[in-house]
Amino acid sequence: QVQLQESGPGLVKPSQTLSLTCTVSGGSITTNYYAWSWIRQTPGKGLEWMGVIAYDGSTVFSPALKSRTSISRDTSKNQFSLQLSSVTPEDTAVYYCARDRGLRPWSWSLDYWGQGTQVTVSS
């Protein structure tokens, strides 16, 4: 019964930082069996894996987004968060968090997903 829930502002201004939090229930983000990923969906690119944070806090990011992406965690709250800096309207998307089994390609690896949250980048 792992459940994930994204939260955060639905509107971000260009050049600012997009920040979202994923709250996990039914499982611990510190278990060494899994990692925790962020994915987004846009009309132009479809589903795009953004990055992952492992049980020990280590991170890996998509090369396309690495320079702008950070993922952190709060183990006391069983949460992990996404920060995407210098956003533009092209970053408008539905953002998902998901549990990651550590397999690649990533499409094989994500088993539990949040429902997604719409984020619009606009002034």
N, C-alpha and C positions, 0 to 999 in steps of 0.2 A: 504493500500500500504506500509506495513512495509517491509523494505529491510535491510538485514544484509550482511556485506562484511568483510571477514577475510583478514588480511594482516600481513606480517612479513617475516622473512628470511625462505627460503625453505631448508636450510642446517644448521645443528647445530652439533658441535663436541661433542663427548661423554664427560660426566662430566660437561658440561656447562649447561646454563639455556635456555630453549626454551621460547621465548616470542612472543606472537601473540596479535593482536588488532582486535577487532570487531567494525566496525563503523555502527551505526544504523541510518537509515533514515525512515521518515514516522511515527515515534513514539518516545516518550521520555523514556529514561531508568530510569527516576525518577518517572514515574507514579506508583502508588501503586497497580495497577491491575496486573502487570507482574513482572517477574524476568528474568534473563538472564544467560543462561547456555553455557558451553563448553562440546562438545562431540567429541570423536575421533573414527576412524574406522581403524582397522588393520586386516590383513588376518587371524590372529590367534584368535583374540577375538571378531571380528565383531565390532558392535557399542558399545561404552563404555561411559557412562555418567561420566564426570569428576568433575563437580562442578557448582555452581550457585551463582550469586550475586543478591541480592534483591534490590528493589528500594531505600532502605535506606542504602545500602552498606554492609549489613550483608551477610555472606557467609556460604555455606555448601559444603562439599567436599565428594567425594567418599572415603570410608574407605581405599580402595586399593591405593589411590593416595594422601591422605590427607597430609602426611608428606612432600610431594614434591611439592604441588600445592598451588598457590596463585591466586586469582582473584581480580582485582582492577577496578576502573572506573575513568573516567574523565567526569564529567557531563557537563562541558563547551563545550566539543567536542561531546557529546552524544556517548561516546565510553566506552567499557569495555575490559579488557585485561587479558590474561592468562600468567602465569609464571610457568613453570615446570622445576624444578631444577634437577641436577644430572642425566641428561638424558643418556640413553643407546640406542643401536640400536633397542631394543624392543619398544622404544617410537616412532619409525618411523610409521607414520600414516597420514591419512587425518584428519585434525582438522576442526571442525565445530563450529560455534556459532549459538545459537538459542534463540528465545523468549520462556519463560517458564511460563506456567499458574499456577504453584505452585501445580499441582496435581501429585500424585504418584500412580502407577509406572511412571517413567519419560517418558516412551514411549507413554503415554497418554497425556502428558503435553506440548510437544514441537510443536508449530504450525507453526512458521516461522523460516526457516533455511537459513543460508548463503550457498553459493555454495561449500564451503570447500576449504582448502588449504593443499597441500602436504608438509609435513615436513619430511626430511630425517635426521637421526642421523648417522653420519659417519665421520671418520677421513680422 
